[in-house]
């Protein structure tokens, strides 16, 4: 791996984006790695920032949310069609149009396959939704509220085109973290941004997939992280608070603004930003 170009932004508005974490972490020199993995993809902000600086031979990007995975796949495979569809959303943007797009997304259950029109619909819906939070009810219905007095929708076409270039060598999977962590090898780099849990709840009641991420999932994820580190994998783990010192045997916690980030490797002062 080696430095490449300027930092790229994600094409997707997403609550909890880790762009600020990327800016902080990339001030440090990351260890040399073979392949990159991100089992909780979200907006992919860290991937796009990292891909801008390193020529990565292979990236595995995955998420349990099939709408999200299929949107990334569509941007990768057919950015021109996504851009054309976004142009229509720019023209038709209104409260009635937003409701229609939400209805269309719910009426077409994705199987993880790429569809440029539905990808553009998701990009539009998130851009115009309250706090850009993708919320699915336990029965699988997408439930979004439009922003109050939103600004007119202005799609960022250049971000779609740039994202497609960065995604060219990425494998995009609609699987949960347990499946994606099976693909991690020694000397790979894994960026983990699991859904944060509420202190008194089993899981966050506002969640982006019908199947919630629970404390049992967190315990399993920590076991998988320990196993990955033991085999020589480099891990970056984001959380809203520092977990007890007994959770990880080694590594370092960094304060990245609203997020606390644990890294399994020793941070070097000389970075790329």
Secondary structure, DSSP 8 states (H G I E B T S, - for coil): ----SS----SS--TT--HHHHHHHTTSB----S-EEESS-TT-HHHHHHHHHS--S-EEEE-S-HHHHHHHHHHHH-HHHHHHHHHHHHHH-SHHHHHHHHHHHHHS---S---HHHHHHHHHHHHHBGGG---B-TTS-B---B-TT-------HHHHHHHHHHTTTEEEE---HHHHGGG--TT-EEEE------TTSSS-SS-SSSS---HHHHHHHHHHHHHHHHTT-EEEEEESS---TTS-SS-EEEEETTEEEEESS--BS----
